Every structure is written in C-alpha cells, then in structure tokens.
C-alpha cells in the first residue's frame, strides 16, 4: 500500500480509536470495500454497536466475516463472539468454538480464554477440563486461581 494511502487508513483507525465514529466510517469505508481487513473489522464493530450510525446487523456480520476470511485474528474472535451470543447471526456454539480455535492458533490470548471457557462449560463441545486448563495456561492464567475452576 502506498504511503499516502497508509496514512489515510491510519487516520481512519485513529478516528475510530478516538471514538469519532462518523469520521472513521467515512475514512475506512473505501478501504473496507477494497478488501482491507482492519478497516472491515472496525466497520463491523461500528455496525454491530450502532456507533456513528444506526445498528446494522447484516452489514456487521458481512464485514466481520470478510475480515475473518482474511485470517485477521481480531475479526475471527469477533465472529466467534457473534456466533456464541447469537448477535448479528444465528447462535451457533460449534461455529463459535471453531472461530475461537482459529484465533487461538494465531496467538490471541482472549480467544484462548474464550475457548477454555467453552471446554470448561461444555458449550459447543464436550466438557474437557484438561483442554481448558492447557488453554488457560497458554493465555497466562493459573486455572487454580480462577473463580469456578
């Protein structure tokens, strides 16, 4: 990506981080439409939560799935959350489990914790305390110090 385009994308991300969502949407939308995963992810968050616009579940899911399809870890985790909660899509714990596994494989500690909880609770899979413990430890937690473990 040329430097001037990278700066413009950076401005959109900065506007998002500064909670200037209308400006962020204007700056990020062309990049999202061109297939840029970080822009798609941020637009998905804005659509999902009605930030700077009316909540749009269908568009939120579309942007999140597109960014996740490019192996963008935060979007894969976000897609997992959507499936886990039934937010912007039909609730499907097995799909959530697969998303969290994929994001955990990319090293996302939050996804490791989400996956560990799913194994601990038997959501979308059989209960597996050993897998849960390994995942908590990979994420940097001592399972014995966690409430309810």
C-alpha angles and dihedrals in degrees: 000000000000116000096250091053091047089052091050091049088048089053090054092050090047090051089051092050090048089053092244090138101168090053091043091053092051093049098041102041096078090051092047091050089050090055102260106156099206090053091046091051094052092046088051090054091049093048092045094052101032093245111168090347143041113292109266112186096182093052092043091056093044094052093043093049091047093052091044089051087062091057093252101161100212090051092049088053090046091051089051090053090050091053093043094052099031089239114155089351142040114293109257117164093187091058089046090052091051092049094049090048091052092048092045089053086057089056101257105155093199089057091049089055093046090049092047090053091050091052091044092052098034093240112161090351142037117290111268116176093181094056089045092052093048091050094048089051092048087053090053100257131125103229091206089063094051119100113251095014 
